[in-house]
């Protein structure tokens, strides 16, 4: 199965197969968001457990 190009740009896999993603809300209208909030948005996060398997296949990992 081919990997999904859009998913490859947005997600990546760790060595153990967990899907990592960037947090949203960090692109525009940043003046009204306080420093603490923007700093927390810099940190990545894990994709939800419910779609981990689907995303790992889309990125090109194992089933």
C-alpha positions as CSV (number, residue, x, y, z in Angstrom):
1,X,0.0,0.0,0.0
2,X,1.3,3.5,-0.9
3,X,1.9,5.9,1.9
4,X,-0.1,9.1,2.1
5,X,1.8,12.2,1.1
6,X,-0.1,14.6,3.3
7,X,0.3,12.3,6.3
8,X,4.1,12.0,5.7
9,X,4.3,15.8,6.0
10,X,2.4,16.1,9.2
11,X,3.2,12.9,11.2
12,X,6.3,10.8,11.9
13,X,6.9,7.6,13.8
14,X,9.1,7.0,16.8
15,X,11.4,3.9,17.0
16,X,8.7,2.1,19.0
17,X,6.0,2.9,16.4
18,X,4.1,5.8,18.2
19,X,2.9,8.6,15.9
20,X,4.2,12.1,16.7
21,X,2.5,15.3,15.5
22,X,2.9,19.0,16.0
23,X,0.3,20.9,17.9
24,X,-2.2,23.2,16.1
25,X,-2.9,26.9,16.6
26,X,0.6,28.1,16.2
27,X,0.4,29.7,12.7
28,X,-1.4,33.0,12.9
29,X,-3.2,35.4,15.3
30,X,-0.4,35.0,17.8
31,X,-0.7,38.4,19.4
32,X,-3.7,37.5,21.5
33,X,-2.2,34.2,22.7
34,X,0.0,34.6,25.7
35,X,3.6,33.5,26.0
36,X,2.9,30.5,28.1
37,X,0.4,29.2,25.6
38,X,2.7,29.7,22.6
39,X,5.5,28.0,24.5
40,X,3.4,25.0,25.2
41,X,2.3,24.8,21.5
42,X,6.0,24.5,20.5
43,X,6.1,21.1,22.2
44,X,5.0,18.2,20.0
45,X,2.4,15.7,21.0
46,X,1.3,12.1,20.3
47,X,-1.6,11.4,18.0
48,X,-4.7,10.0,19.7
49,X,-4.7,6.3,20.5
50,X,-7.8,5.8,18.4
51,X,-6.1,6.6,15.2
52,X,-2.5,5.5,15.9
53,X,-2.8,2.3,13.8
54,X,-4.4,4.1,10.8
55,X,-1.8,6.9,10.8
56,X,1.2,4.5,11.1
57,X,0.0,2.7,8.0
58,X,-0.5,6.1,6.2
59,X,3.0,7.3,7.1
60,X,4.5,4.1,5.9
61,X,5.0,2.1,9.0
62,X,4.0,-1.5,9.7
63,X,0.4,-2.5,10.4
